[in-house]
Amino acid sequence: MHCSRIRTALSARLDGEALPPGLTPRRLDDHLAGCRDCRQWDVRARALDSAIGSACAPQGDAPPPAGGPAPVEALLARLRPGRRAG
């Protein structure tokens, strides 16, 4: 199994999406057990997802749950021109 396909599946799983056709959760986990590079990629992807969630949370609020497009969309909305930081 190619690591690029595994990483696509890891991204899908992190976002709460369905895995690519022909790839089961067990196959994904089996690959991770034997592939250090993909395990490290997964750790970095989860950390990035968490950081984006934290950056999107209004000050004083808890960050939104990990995964899905909402954290990215919220961050982009905060970065659009004309919006005052606050």
PyMOL Python script that loads the backbone (N, CA, C, O; Angstrom):
from pymol import cmd

cmd.read_pdbstr("""\
ATOM      1  N   MET A   1       0.857  -1.179   0.000  1.00  0.00           N
ATOM      2  CA  MET A   1       0.000   0.000   0.000  1.00  0.00           C
ATOM      3  C   MET A   1       0.899   1.237   0.000  1.00  0.00           C
ATOM      4  O   MET A   1       1.852   1.328   0.774  1.00  0.00           O
ATOM      5  N   HIS A   2       0.584   2.167  -0.864  1.00  0.00           N
ATOM      6  CA  HIS A   2       1.361   3.405  -0.970  1.00  0.00           C
ATOM      7  C   HIS A   2       1.021   4.350   0.178  1.00  0.00           C
ATOM      8  O   HIS A   2      -0.141   4.503   0.554  1.00  0.00           O
ATOM      9  N   CYS A   3       2.042   4.972   0.718  1.00  0.00           N
ATOM     10  CA  CYS A   3       1.845   5.894   1.836  1.00  0.00           C
ATOM     11  C   CYS A   3       0.950   7.071   1.453  1.00  0.00           C
ATOM     12  O   CYS A   3       0.206   7.570   2.297  1.00  0.00           O
ATOM     13  N   SER A   4       1.005   7.524   0.208  1.00  0.00           N
ATOM     14  CA  SER A   4       0.162   8.655  -0.194  1.00  0.00           C
ATOM     15  C   SER A   4      -1.317   8.302  -0.057  1.00  0.00           C
ATOM     16  O   SER A   4      -2.127   9.146   0.324  1.00  0.00           O
ATOM     17  N   ARG A   5      -1.661   7.079  -0.362  1.00  0.00           N
ATOM     18  CA  ARG A   5      -3.058   6.647  -0.214  1.00  0.00           C
ATOM     19  C   ARG A   5      -3.437   6.552   1.269  1.00  0.00           C
ATOM     20  O   ARG A   5      -4.553   6.899   1.655  1.00  0.00           O
ATOM     21  N   ILE A   6      -2.515   6.086   2.075  1.00  0.00           N
ATOM     22  CA  ILE A   6      -2.762   6.005   3.515  1.00  0.00           C
ATOM     23  C   ILE A   6      -2.955   7.408   4.091  1.00  0.00           C
ATOM     24  O   ILE A   6      -3.839   7.624   4.920  1.00  0.00           O
ATOM     25  N   ARG A   7      -2.143   8.344   3.660  1.00  0.00           N
ATOM     26  CA  ARG A   7      -2.247   9.707   4.189  1.00  0.00           C
ATOM     27  C   ARG A   7      -3.542  10.384   3.755  1.00  0.00           C
ATOM     28  O   ARG A   7      -4.109  11.183   4.501  1.00  0.00           O
ATOM     29  N   THR A   8      -4.005  10.067   2.563  1.00  0.00           N
ATOM     30  CA  THR A   8      -5.316  10.557   2.130  1.00  0.00           C
ATOM     31  C   THR A   8      -6.394  10.006   3.052  1.00  0.00           C
ATOM     32  O   THR A   8      -7.312  10.724   3.448  1.00  0.00           O
ATOM     33  N   ALA A   9      -6.277   8.726   3.391  1.00  0.00           N
ATOM     34  CA  ALA A   9      -7.247   8.095   4.288  1.00  0.00           C
ATOM     35  C   ALA A   9      -7.156   8.678   5.694  1.00  0.00           C
ATOM     36  O   ALA A   9      -8.182   8.883   6.343  1.00  0.00           O
ATOM     37  N   LEU A  10      -5.960   8.945   6.165  1.00  0.00           N
ATOM     38  CA  LEU A  10      -5.799   9.553   7.489  1.00  0.00           C
ATOM     39  C   LEU A  10      -6.445  10.933   7.534  1.00  0.00           C
ATOM     40  O   LEU A  10      -7.090  11.292   8.520  1.00  0.00           O
ATOM     41  N   SER A  11      -6.271  11.691   6.481  1.00  0.00           N
ATOM     42  CA  SER A  11      -6.889  13.008   6.401  1.00  0.00           C
ATOM     43  C   SER A  11      -8.411  12.892   6.416  1.00  0.00           C
ATOM     44  O   SER A  11      -9.097  13.652   7.101  1.00  0.00           O
ATOM     45  N   ALA A  12      -8.924  11.939   5.658  1.00  0.00           N
ATOM     46  CA  ALA A  12     -10.374  11.724   5.634  1.00  0.00           C
ATOM     47  C   ALA A  12     -10.882  11.347   7.023  1.00  0.00           C
ATOM     48  O   ALA A  12     -11.893  11.874   7.488  1.00  0.00           O
ATOM     49  N   ARG A  13     -10.180  10.441   7.673  1.00  0.00           N
ATOM     50  CA  ARG A  13     -10.600  10.007   9.014  1.00  0.00           C
ATOM     51  C   ARG A  13     -10.560  11.180   9.990  1.00  0.00           C
ATOM     52  O   ARG A  13     -11.468  11.329  10.807  1.00  0.00           O
ATOM     53  N   LEU A  14      -9.543  11.996   9.920  1.00  0.00           N
ATOM     54  CA  LEU A  14      -9.426  13.156  10.799  1.00  0.00           C
ATOM     55  C   LEU A  14     -10.582  14.131  10.579  1.00  0.00           C
ATOM     56  O   LEU A  14     -11.066  14.752  11.525  1.00  0.00           O
ATOM     57  N   ASP A  15     -11.020  14.261   9.328  1.00  0.00           N
ATOM     58  CA  ASP A  15     -12.117  15.169   8.987  1.00  0.00           C
ATOM     59  C   ASP A  15     -13.494  14.544   9.174  1.00  0.00           C
ATOM     60  O   ASP A  15     -14.508  15.196   8.925  1.00  0.00           O
ATOM     61  N   GLY A  16     -13.540  13.286   9.609  1.00  0.00           N
ATOM     62  CA  GLY A  16     -14.819  12.616   9.804  1.00  0.00           C
ATOM     63  C   GLY A  16     -15.451  12.152   8.506  1.00  0.00           C
ATOM     64  O   GLY A  16     -16.655  11.898   8.455  1.00  0.00           O
ATOM     65  N   GLU A  17     -14.647  12.040   7.455  1.00  0.00           N
ATOM     66  CA  GLU A  17     -15.144  11.599   6.150  1.00  0.00           C
ATOM     67  C   GLU A  17     -14.959  10.093   6.001  1.00  0.00           C
ATOM     68  O   GLU A  17     -14.241   9.459   6.774  1.00  0.00           O
ATOM     69  N   ALA A  18     -15.618   9.539   4.997  1.00  0.00           N
ATOM     70  CA  ALA A  18     -15.471   8.115   4.693  1.00  0.00           C
ATOM     71  C   ALA A  18     -14.068   7.842   4.160  1.00  0.00           C
ATOM     72  O   ALA A  18     -13.461   8.690   3.506  1.00  0.00           O
ATOM     73  N   LEU A  19     -13.572   6.656   4.450  1.00  0.00           N
ATOM     74  CA  LEU A  19     -12.274   6.255   3.908  1.00  0.00           C
ATOM     75  C   LEU A  19     -12.400   5.999   2.414  1.00  0.00           C
ATOM     76  O   LEU A  19     -13.488   5.688   1.928  1.00  0.00           O
ATOM     77  N   PRO A  20     -11.299   6.126   1.681  1.00  0.00           N
ATOM     78  CA  PRO A  20     -11.335   5.831   0.245  1.00  0.00           C
ATOM     79  C   PRO A  20     -11.794   4.391   0.004  1.00  0.00           C
ATOM     80  O   PRO A  20     -11.586   3.526   0.855  1.00  0.00           O
ATOM     81  N   PRO A  21     -12.413   4.131  -1.141  1.00  0.00           N
ATOM     82  CA  PRO A  21     -12.885   2.778  -1.454  1.00  0.00           C
ATOM     83  C   PRO A  21     -11.748   1.759  -1.353  1.00  0.00           C
ATOM     84  O   PRO A  21     -10.622   2.009  -1.784  1.00  0.00           O
ATOM     85  N   GLY A  22     -12.075   0.615  -0.777  1.00  0.00           N
ATOM     86  CA  GLY A  22     -11.113  -0.475  -0.665  1.00  0.00           C
ATOM     87  C   GLY A  22     -10.188  -0.379   0.530  1.00  0.00           C
ATOM     88  O   GLY A  22      -9.359  -1.264   0.741  1.00  0.00           O
ATOM     89  N   LEU A  23     -10.312   0.668   1.311  1.00  0.00           N
ATOM     90  CA  LEU A  23      -9.445   0.830   2.479  1.00  0.00           C
ATOM     91  C   LEU A  23     -10.303   0.781   3.736  1.00  0.00           C
ATOM     92  O   LEU A  23     -11.191   1.613   3.920  1.00  0.00           O
ATOM     93  N   THR A  24     -10.040  -0.185   4.590  1.00  0.00           N
ATOM     94  CA  THR A  24     -10.805  -0.350   5.826  1.00  0.00           C
ATOM     95  C   THR A  24     -10.038   0.266   6.994  1.00  0.00           C
ATOM     96  O   THR A  24      -8.827   0.465   6.909  1.00  0.00           O
ATOM     97  N   PRO A  25     -10.740   0.563   8.075  1.00  0.00           N
ATOM     98  CA  PRO A  25     -10.036   1.077   9.256  1.00  0.00           C
ATOM     99  C   PRO A  25      -8.930   0.122   9.723  1.00  0.00           C
ATOM    100  O   PRO A  25      -7.860   0.562  10.146  1.00  0.00           O
ATOM    101  N   ARG A  26      -9.194  -1.174   9.644  1.00  0.00           N
ATOM    102  CA  ARG A  26      -8.179  -2.146  10.074  1.00  0.00           C
ATOM    103  C   ARG A  26      -6.933  -2.080   9.190  1.00  0.00           C
ATOM    104  O   ARG A  26      -5.812  -2.105   9.697  1.00  0.00           O
ATOM    105  N   ARG A  27      -7.121  -1.997   7.880  1.00  0.00           N
ATOM    106  CA  ARG A  27      -5.964  -1.893   6.979  1.00  0.00           C
ATOM    107  C   ARG A  27      -5.180  -0.620   7.246  1.00  0.00           C
ATOM    108  O   ARG A  27      -3.949  -0.613   7.209  1.00  0.00           O
ATOM    109  N   LEU A  28      -5.898   0.443   7.511  1.00  0.00           N
ATOM    110  CA  LEU A  28      -5.249   1.712   7.821  1.00  0.00           C
ATOM    111  C   LEU A  28      -4.416   1.582   9.096  1.00  0.00           C
ATOM    112  O   LEU A  28      -3.254   1.985   9.129  1.00  0.00           O
ATOM    113  N   ASP A  29      -5.011   1.025  10.131  1.00  0.00           N
ATOM    114  CA  ASP A  29      -4.297   0.853  11.395  1.00  0.00           C
ATOM    115  C   ASP A  29      -3.128  -0.122  11.261  1.00  0.00           C
ATOM    116  O   ASP A  29      -2.080   0.079  11.874  1.00  0.00           O
ATOM    117  N   ASP A  30      -3.302  -1.172  10.468  1.00  0.00           N
ATOM    118  CA  ASP A  30      -2.203  -2.119  10.235  1.00  0.00           C
ATOM    119  C   ASP A  30      -1.027  -1.424   9.551  1.00  0.00           C
ATOM    120  O   ASP A  30       0.130  -1.668   9.895  1.00  0.00           O
ATOM    121  N   HIS A  31      -1.324  -0.563   8.586  1.00  0.00           N
ATOM    122  CA  HIS A  31      -0.245   0.164   7.910  1.00  0.00           C
ATOM    123  C   HIS A  31       0.465   1.088   8.902  1.00  0.00           C
ATOM    124  O   HIS A  31       1.694   1.153   8.927  1.00  0.00           O
ATOM    125  N   LEU A  32      -0.310   1.794   9.711  1.00  0.00           N
ATOM    126  CA  LEU A  32       0.292   2.699  10.692  1.00  0.00           C
ATOM    127  C   LEU A  32       1.196   1.952  11.665  1.00  0.00           C
ATOM    128  O   LEU A  32       2.241   2.461  12.070  1.00  0.00           O
ATOM    129  N   ALA A  33       0.789   0.748  12.035  1.00  0.00           N
ATOM    130  CA  ALA A  33       1.594  -0.044  12.970  1.00  0.00           C
ATOM    131  C   ALA A  33       2.974  -0.355  12.397  1.00  0.00           C
ATOM    132  O   ALA A  33       3.942  -0.494  13.144  1.00  0.00           O
ATOM    133  N   GLY A  34       3.062  -0.463  11.084  1.00  0.00           N
ATOM    134  CA  GLY A  34       4.327  -0.829  10.472  1.00  0.00           C
ATOM    135  C   GLY A  34       5.054   0.285   9.743  1.00  0.00           C
ATOM    136  O   GLY A  34       6.129   0.054   9.189  1.00  0.00           O
ATOM    137  N   CYS A  35       4.492   1.495   9.729  1.00  0.00           N
ATOM    138  CA  CYS A  35       5.103   2.581   8.952  1.00  0.00           C
ATOM    139  C   CYS A  35       5.330   3.807   9.840  1.00  0.00           C
ATOM    140  O   CYS A  35       4.398   4.548  10.154  1.00  0.00           O
ATOM    141  N   ARG A  36       6.553   3.996  10.225  1.00  0.00           N
ATOM    142  CA  ARG A  36       6.907   5.114  11.096  1.00  0.00           C
ATOM    143  C   ARG A  36       6.607   6.461  10.441  1.00  0.00           C
ATOM    144  O   ARG A  36       6.127   7.378  11.107  1.00  0.00           O
ATOM    145  N   ASP A  37       6.886   6.587   9.146  1.00  0.00           N
ATOM    146  CA  ASP A  37       6.654   7.858   8.454  1.00  0.00           C
ATOM    147  C   ASP A  37       5.182   8.252   8.485  1.00  0.00           C
ATOM    148  O   ASP A  37       4.856   9.415   8.722  1.00  0.00           O
ATOM    149  N   CYS A  38       4.300   7.300   8.249  1.00  0.00           N
ATOM    150  CA  CYS A  38       2.864   7.610   8.264  1.00  0.00           C
ATOM    151  C   CYS A  38       2.371   7.898   9.680  1.00  0.00           C
ATOM    152  O   CYS A  38       1.489   8.737   9.866  1.00  0.00           O
ATOM    153  N   ARG A  39       2.927   7.218  10.673  1.00  0.00           N
ATOM    154  CA  ARG A  39       2.562   7.528  12.064  1.00  0.00           C
ATOM    155  C   ARG A  39       2.950   8.964  12.398  1.00  0.00           C
ATOM    156  O   ARG A  39       2.175   9.694  13.017  1.00  0.00           O
ATOM    157  N   GLN A  40       4.145   9.366  11.988  1.00  0.00           N
ATOM    158  CA  GLN A  40       4.581  10.742  12.245  1.00  0.00           C
ATOM    159  C   GLN A  40       3.709  11.740  11.492  1.00  0.00           C
ATOM    160  O   GLN A  40       3.372  12.797  12.026  1.00  0.00           O
ATOM    161  N   TRP A  41       3.343  11.412  10.256  1.00  0.00           N
ATOM    162  CA  TRP A  41       2.474  12.276   9.471  1.00  0.00           C
ATOM    163  C   TRP A  41       1.135  12.446  10.188  1.00  0.00           C
ATOM    164  O   TRP A  41       0.597  13.551  10.253  1.00  0.00           O
ATOM    165  N   ASP A  42       0.601  11.351  10.726  1.00  0.00           N
ATOM    166  CA  ASP A  42      -0.677  11.383  11.436  1.00  0.00           C
ATOM    167  C   ASP A  42      -0.580  12.278  12.674  1.00  0.00           C
ATOM    168  O   ASP A  42      -1.487  13.068  12.938  1.00  0.00           O
ATOM    169  N   VAL A  43       0.494  12.161  13.420  1.00  0.00           N
ATOM    170  CA  VAL A  43       0.686  13.001  14.611  1.00  0.00           C
ATOM    171  C   VAL A  43       0.729  14.476  14.217  1.00  0.00           C
ATOM    172  O   VAL A  43       0.099  15.313  14.864  1.00  0.00           O
ATOM    173  N   ARG A  44       1.468  14.791  13.166  1.00  0.00           N
ATOM    174  CA  ARG A  44       1.564  16.194  12.716  1.00  0.00           C
ATOM    175  C   ARG A  44       0.215  16.712  12.213  1.00  0.00           C
ATOM    176  O   ARG A  44      -0.148  17.858  12.478  1.00  0.00           O
ATOM    177  N   ALA A  45      -0.526  15.873  11.490  1.00  0.00           N
ATOM    178  CA  ALA A  45      -1.838  16.293  10.977  1.00  0.00           C
ATOM    179  C   ALA A  45      -2.805  16.566  12.123  1.00  0.00           C
ATOM    180  O   ALA A  45      -3.560  17.537  12.081  1.00  0.00           O
ATOM    181  N   ARG A  46      -2.787  15.720  13.140  1.00  0.00           N
ATOM    182  CA  ARG A  46      -3.662  15.930  14.302  1.00  0.00           C
ATOM    183  C   ARG A  46      -3.276  17.203  15.058  1.00  0.00           C
ATOM    184  O   ARG A  46      -4.142  17.943  15.523  1.00  0.00           O
ATOM    185  N   ALA A  47      -1.981  17.448  15.175  1.00  0.00           N
ATOM    186  CA  ALA A  47      -1.519  18.662  15.857  1.00  0.00           C
ATOM    187  C   ALA A  47      -1.943  19.909  15.084  1.00  0.00           C
ATOM    188  O   ALA A  47      -2.369  20.896  15.683  1.00  0.00           O
ATOM    189  N   LEU A  48      -1.829  19.867  13.765  1.00  0.00           N
ATOM    190  CA  LEU A  48      -2.246  20.995  12.938  1.00  0.00           C
ATOM    191  C   LEU A  48      -3.746  21.230  13.061  1.00  0.00           C
ATOM    192  O   LEU A  48      -4.189  22.373  13.173  1.00  0.00           O
ATOM    193  N   ASP A  49      -4.526  20.158  13.039  1.00  0.00           N
ATOM    194  CA  ASP A  49      -5.976  20.276  13.179  1.00  0.00           C
ATOM    195  C   ASP A  49      -6.331  20.918  14.522  1.00  0.00           C
ATOM    196  O   ASP A  49      -7.218  21.768  14.596  1.00  0.00           O
ATOM    197  N   SER A  50      -5.641  20.508  15.566  1.00  0.00           N
ATOM    198  CA  SER A  50      -5.881  21.072  16.891  1.00  0.00           C
ATOM    199  C   SER A  50      -5.483  22.548  16.946  1.00  0.00           C
ATOM    200  O   SER A  50      -6.191  23.365  17.535  1.00  0.00           O
ATOM    201  N   ALA A  51      -4.349  22.883  16.332  1.00  0.00           N
ATOM    202  CA  ALA A  51      -3.895  24.277  16.324  1.00  0.00           C
ATOM    203  C   ALA A  51      -4.868  25.170  15.564  1.00  0.00           C
ATOM    204  O   ALA A  51      -5.146  26.291  15.988  1.00  0.00           O
ATOM    205  N   ILE A  52      -5.379  24.681  14.455  1.00  0.00           N
ATOM    206  CA  ILE A  52      -6.360  25.458  13.688  1.00  0.00           C
ATOM    207  C   ILE A  52      -7.618  25.656  14.516  1.00  0.00           C
ATOM    208  O   ILE A  52      -8.181  26.750  14.546  1.00  0.00           O
ATOM    209  N   GLY A  53      -8.063  24.595  15.191  1.00  0.00           N
ATOM    210  CA  GLY A  53      -9.242  24.709  16.046  1.00  0.00           C
ATOM    211  C   GLY A  53      -9.047  25.736  17.146  1.00  0.00           C
ATOM    212  O   GLY A  53      -9.956  26.510  17.445  1.00  0.00           O
ATOM    213  N   SER A  54      -7.868  25.748  17.750  1.00  0.00           N
ATOM    214  CA  SER A  54      -7.579  26.715  18.810  1.00  0.00           C
ATOM    215  C   SER A  54      -7.509  28.134  18.264  1.00  0.00           C
ATOM    216  O   SER A  54      -7.979  29.071  18.909  1.00  0.00           O
ATOM    217  N   ALA A  55      -6.931  28.298  17.087  1.00  0.00           N
ATOM    218  CA  ALA A  55      -6.812  29.625  16.484  1.00  0.00           C
ATOM    219  C   ALA A  55      -8.169  30.187  16.091  1.00  0.00           C
ATOM    220  O   ALA A  55      -8.345  31.405  16.036  1.00  0.00           O
ATOM    221  N   CYS A  56      -9.124  29.316  15.817  1.00  0.00           N
ATOM    222  CA  CYS A  56     -10.446  29.752  15.370  1.00  0.00           C
ATOM    223  C   CYS A  56     -11.375  30.079  16.523  1.00  0.00           C
ATOM    224  O   CYS A  56     -12.395  30.739  16.325  1.00  0.00           O
ATOM    225  N   ALA A  57     -11.048  29.637  17.706  1.00  0.00           N
ATOM    226  CA  ALA A  57     -11.940  29.835  18.842  1.00  0.00           C
ATOM    227  C   ALA A  57     -11.874  31.285  19.305  1.00  0.00           C
ATOM    228  O   ALA A  57     -10.787  31.841  19.464  1.00  0.00           O
ATOM    229  N   PRO A  58     -13.037  31.897  19.521  1.00  0.00           N
ATOM    230  CA  PRO A  58     -13.026  33.242  20.095  1.00  0.00           C
ATOM    231  C   PRO A  58     -12.324  33.194  21.453  1.00  0.00           C
ATOM    232  O   PRO A  58     -12.382  32.183  22.154  1.00  0.00           O
ATOM    233  N   GLN A  59     -11.675  34.270  21.811  1.00  0.00           N
ATOM    234  CA  GLN A  59     -10.958  34.282  23.080  1.00  0.00           C
ATOM    235  C   GLN A  59     -11.909  33.977  24.218  1.00  0.00           C
ATOM    236  O   GLN A  59     -13.017  34.509  24.285  1.00  0.00           O
ATOM    237  N   GLY A  60     -11.454  33.104  25.119  1.00  0.00           N
ATOM    238  CA  GLY A  60     -12.259  32.739  26.273  1.00  0.00           C
ATOM    239  C   GLY A  60     -13.169  31.560  26.022  1.00  0.00           C
ATOM    240  O   GLY A  60     -13.743  31.017  26.966  1.00  0.00           O
ATOM    241  N   ASP A  61     -13.317  31.147  24.770  1.00  0.00           N
ATOM    242  CA  ASP A  61     -14.159  30.000  24.453  1.00  0.00           C
ATOM    243  C   ASP A  61     -13.290  28.775  24.241  1.00  0.00           C
ATOM    244  O   ASP A  61     -12.105  28.881  23.924  1.00  0.00           O
ATOM    245  N   ALA A  62     -13.888  27.631  24.418  1.00  0.00           N
ATOM    246  CA  ALA A  62     -13.189  26.382  24.114  1.00  0.00           C
ATOM    247  C   ALA A  62     -13.089  26.241  22.607  1.00  0.00           C
ATOM    248  O   ALA A  62     -13.981  26.686  21.885  1.00  0.00           O
ATOM    249  N   PRO A  63     -12.011  25.625  22.118  1.00  0.00           N
ATOM    250  CA  PRO A  63     -11.895  25.425  20.670  1.00  0.00           C
ATOM    251  C   PRO A  63     -12.974  24.485  20.164  1.00  0.00           C
ATOM    252  O   PRO A  63     -13.464  23.644  20.917  1.00  0.00           O
ATOM    253  N   PRO A  64     -13.352  24.616  18.890  1.00  0.00           N
ATOM    254  CA  PRO A  64     -14.353  23.719  18.333  1.00  0.00           C
ATOM    255  C   PRO A  64     -13.801  22.306  18.268  1.00  0.00           C
ATOM    256  O   PRO A  64     -12.586  22.111  18.316  1.00  0.00           O
ATOM    257  N   PRO A  65     -14.691  21.304  18.158  1.00  0.00           N
ATOM    258  CA  PRO A  65     -14.215  19.931  18.056  1.00  0.00           C
ATOM    259  C   PRO A  65     -13.304  19.763  16.847  1.00  0.00           C
ATOM    260  O   PRO A  65     -13.463  20.448  15.837  1.00  0.00           O
ATOM    261  N   ALA A  66     -12.353  18.850  16.960  1.00  0.00           N
ATOM    262  CA  ALA A  66     -11.418  18.596  15.860  1.00  0.00           C
ATOM    263  C   ALA A  66     -12.143  17.989  14.675  1.00  0.00           C
ATOM    264  O   ALA A  66     -13.146  17.292  14.828  1.00  0.00           O
ATOM    265  N   GLY A  67     -11.625  18.263  13.509  1.00  0.00           N
ATOM    266  CA  GLY A  67     -12.146  17.660  12.287  1.00  0.00           C
ATOM    267  C   GLY A  67     -13.194  18.521  11.620  1.00  0.00           C
ATOM    268  O   GLY A  67     -13.780  19.411  12.236  1.00  0.00           O
ATOM    269  N   GLY A  68     -13.416  18.245  10.369  1.00  0.00           N
ATOM    270  CA  GLY A  68     -14.424  18.950   9.604  1.00  0.00           C
ATOM    271  C   GLY A  68     -13.935  20.294   9.113  1.00  0.00           C
ATOM    272  O   GLY A  68     -12.894  20.784   9.550  1.00  0.00           O
ATOM    273  N   PRO A  69     -14.683  20.885   8.209  1.00  0.00           N
ATOM    274  CA  PRO A  69     -14.251  22.144   7.610  1.00  0.00           C
ATOM    275  C   PRO A  69     -14.507  23.367   8.480  1.00  0.00           C
ATOM    276  O   PRO A  69     -13.939  24.425   8.207  1.00  0.00           O
ATOM    277  N   ALA A  70     -15.331  23.269   9.508  1.00  0.00           N
ATOM    278  CA  ALA A  70     -15.708  24.441  10.294  1.00  0.00           C
ATOM    279  C   ALA A  70     -14.514  25.206  10.855  1.00  0.00           C
ATOM    280  O   ALA A  70     -14.500  26.432  10.750  1.00  0.00           O
ATOM    281  N   PRO A  71     -13.503  24.551  11.451  1.00  0.00           N
ATOM    282  CA  PRO A  71     -12.376  25.329  11.970  1.00  0.00           C
ATOM    283  C   PRO A  71     -11.645  26.119  10.896  1.00  0.00           C
ATOM    284  O   PRO A  71     -11.265  27.267  11.125  1.00  0.00           O
ATOM    285  N   VAL A  72     -11.446  25.531   9.748  1.00  0.00           N
ATOM    286  CA  VAL A  72     -10.739  26.219   8.667  1.00  0.00           C
ATOM    287  C   VAL A  72     -11.568  27.393   8.167  1.00  0.00           C
ATOM    288  O   VAL A  72     -11.036  28.481   7.950  1.00  0.00           O
ATOM    289  N   GLU A  73     -12.863  27.181   7.985  1.00  0.00           N
ATOM    290  CA  GLU A  73     -13.735  28.259   7.515  1.00  0.00           C
ATOM    291  C   GLU A  73     -13.769  29.408   8.517  1.00  0.00           C
ATOM    292  O   GLU A  73     -13.763  30.573   8.120  1.00  0.00           O
ATOM    293  N   ALA A  74     -13.804  29.096   9.805  1.00  0.00           N
ATOM    294  CA  ALA A  74     -13.813  30.145  10.823  1.00  0.00           C
ATOM    295  C   ALA A  74     -12.511  30.935  10.808  1.00  0.00           C
ATOM    296  O   ALA A  74     -12.518  32.158  10.945  1.00  0.00           O
ATOM    297  N   LEU A  75     -11.397  30.234  10.642  1.00  0.00           N
ATOM    298  CA  LEU A  75     -10.110  30.921  10.579  1.00  0.00           C
ATOM    299  C   LEU A  75     -10.035  31.823   9.357  1.00  0.00           C
ATOM    300  O   LEU A  75      -9.573  32.959   9.458  1.00  0.00           O
ATOM    301  N   LEU A  76     -10.478  31.339   8.213  1.00  0.00           N
ATOM    302  CA  LEU A  76     -10.463  32.158   6.999  1.00  0.00           C
ATOM    303  C   LEU A  76     -11.343  33.389   7.156  1.00  0.00           C
ATOM    304  O   LEU A  76     -10.984  34.470   6.688  1.00  0.00           O
ATOM    305  N   ALA A  77     -12.486  33.240   7.807  1.00  0.00           N
ATOM    306  CA  ALA A  77     -13.372  34.383   8.024  1.00  0.00           C
ATOM    307  C   ALA A  77     -12.688  35.441   8.889  1.00  0.00           C
ATOM    308  O   ALA A  77     -12.866  36.639   8.667  1.00  0.00           O
ATOM    309  N   ARG A  78     -11.911  34.996   9.868  1.00  0.00           N
ATOM    310  CA  ARG A  78     -11.208  35.947  10.737  1.00  0.00           C
ATOM    311  C   ARG A  78     -10.081  36.659  10.009  1.00  0.00           C
ATOM    312  O   ARG A  78      -9.678  37.752  10.409  1.00  0.00           O
ATOM    313  N   LEU A  79      -9.568  36.056   8.947  1.00  0.00           N
ATOM    314  CA  LEU A  79      -8.438  36.629   8.228  1.00  0.00           C
ATOM    315  C   LEU A  79      -8.843  37.483   7.034  1.00  0.00           C
ATOM    316  O   LEU A  79      -7.987  38.126   6.427  1.00  0.00           O
ATOM    317  N   ARG A  80     -10.113  37.504   6.686  1.00  0.00           N
ATOM    318  CA  ARG A  80     -10.557  38.268   5.518  1.00  0.00           C
ATOM    319  C   ARG A  80     -10.330  39.763   5.734  1.00  0.00           C
ATOM    320  O   ARG A  80     -10.475  40.266   6.847  1.00  0.00           O
ATOM    321  N   PRO A  81      -9.971  40.468   4.656  1.00  0.00           N
ATOM    322  CA  PRO A  81      -9.760  41.919   4.763  1.00  0.00           C
ATOM    323  C   PRO A  81     -11.025  42.618   5.253  1.00  0.00           C
ATOM    324  O   PRO A  81     -12.144  42.207   4.944  1.00  0.00           O
ATOM    325  N   GLY A  82     -10.821  43.670   6.013  1.00  0.00           N
ATOM    326  CA  GLY A  82     -11.947  44.460   6.489  1.00  0.00           C
ATOM    327  C   GLY A  82     -12.485  44.009   7.827  1.00  0.00           C
ATOM    328  O   GLY A  82     -13.293  44.715   8.431  1.00  0.00           O
ATOM    329  N   ARG A  83     -12.069  42.870   8.301  1.00  0.00           N
ATOM    330  CA  ARG A  83     -12.529  42.391   9.600  1.00  0.00           C
ATOM    331  C   ARG A  83     -11.545  42.847  10.656  1.00  0.00           C
ATOM    332  O   ARG A  83     -10.339  42.630  10.535  1.00  0.00           O
ATOM    333  N   ARG A  84     -12.056  43.468  11.671  1.00  0.00           N
ATOM    334  CA  ARG A  84     -11.193  43.953  12.743  1.00  0.00           C
ATOM    335  C   ARG A  84     -10.905  42.834  13.720  1.00  0.00           C
ATOM    336  O   ARG A  84     -11.792  42.053  14.067  1.00  0.00           O
ATOM    337  N   ALA A  85      -9.664  42.761  14.159  1.00  0.00           N
ATOM    338  CA  ALA A  85      -9.297  41.772  15.178  1.00  0.00           C
ATOM    339  C   ALA A  85      -9.954  42.162  16.483  1.00  0.00           C
ATOM    340  O   ALA A  85     -10.096  43.345  16.793  1.00  0.00           O
ATOM    341  N   GLY A  86     -10.350  41.169  17.237  1.00  0.00           N
ATOM    342  CA  GLY A  86     -10.970  41.548  18.480  1.00  0.00           C
ATOM    343  C   GLY A  86     -11.166  40.417  19.319  1.00  0.00           C
ATOM    344  O   GLY A  86     -11.686  40.552  20.427  1.00  0.00           O
TER     345      GLY A  86
END
""", "prot")
cmd.dss("prot")
cmd.show_as("cartoon", "prot")
cmd.util.cbc("prot")
cmd.orient("prot")
